[in-house]
């Protein structure tokens, strides 16, 4: 696969996956396996814009990744938005890592202890860039913020937010859920990455089919 995948700190190029997040690598590795794509982990970071719009962060990162790998690439970025965060609606968004919220859950719960509105959501954006055009895929996962930490983080957990995020339609945090329950939830959602992979593989297959037709026609013409 001659492309690059970048998440908050990640990138794939010819099956190489650049990331500093073990959980993200595990998740992407599992998803890529569904499409018969193998990936190799490489520890590297990519700078991102300090703005709260996941689409713009993802688009900027796609361009940076393209300049690094010198070829078509697709990138992923995400944010965590808390509606009732005191004094900062929809905070921290794409600044979730830099704010420290994703690692200091105890402090987050302390800040939110008297807040009634605990609605929150994850937003994810995958951007494909071929050096000329951008194509973006978006998904949202709504839920509420629990009032205490619950569950044990699995290997594929993207952050400690799994300990406090209760997905819409469920009564458990992501960390409390069994692997089977999380798989069931994933099947009900159409993630940005799944949307992208479906489109990407479909596009590759169509292009491959076109090349085969052209080749077949050329061979026939040579015989005339």
C-alpha positions, 0 to 999 in steps of 0.5 A: 500500500503506497500511502501514509496514515497519520493520527495524532502522532502516526503515519503509514508509508508502504506498510510502515506506521509512524506513531508514538501511541501504542493503543492507536497502532493496535487499533489501526493494525486490527482494522488494516488486517480486515482489508489484508493490509499489514503495517509495521510500527515506527516511533515518530511524531508529527507537529499539528496545528493548535486549533480546535477544528479536527478537519483543519488539523487533519488537512494540515497534517495530511500536507505535512505527511505528504511532504515527508513521504513524498507521495499520496497519503491519508491521515487521521486526527481526533478530538474529545469535546466536553459540552459543559466544561467550565468556561470553555464549551467543547474543550479540549477538542483537538487539544486533548493531548496538549491540555493533559486531560487525556492522561490526568483523568483525576484532575478532569473529574475534579474540574467536572465534579459539580457540572450537570451537563456531562455530554461529550463526544469523540470526533475523528477525521481521516483526510486523503491527500494526493498532492492535488486534492483532499478527501475527508471522512468524518465520524462522531461518537457521542456519550457522557462523562462518568463521575468516577474512573471505571474499568481496566484499560485494554491494550488497544485503548487510545487513552485514559479517557476510556475510563470515563467515557460512557458511549451513547446507548450503554451504561458502562465506560469503554474500559469497563466493556468486554472486548465483545461489547466493544466489538458490538459497539464498533459494528454499530458505528461507521468510523472515519477510518472504516469509511476511508478504507472502504473508499480507498480499497474500492478506488484501488480495485477500480483503478486496477480493473481499468489498468487490466482492461487497457492492458487487455486491449493493447494485447489485442491490438498488437495481434491485429 
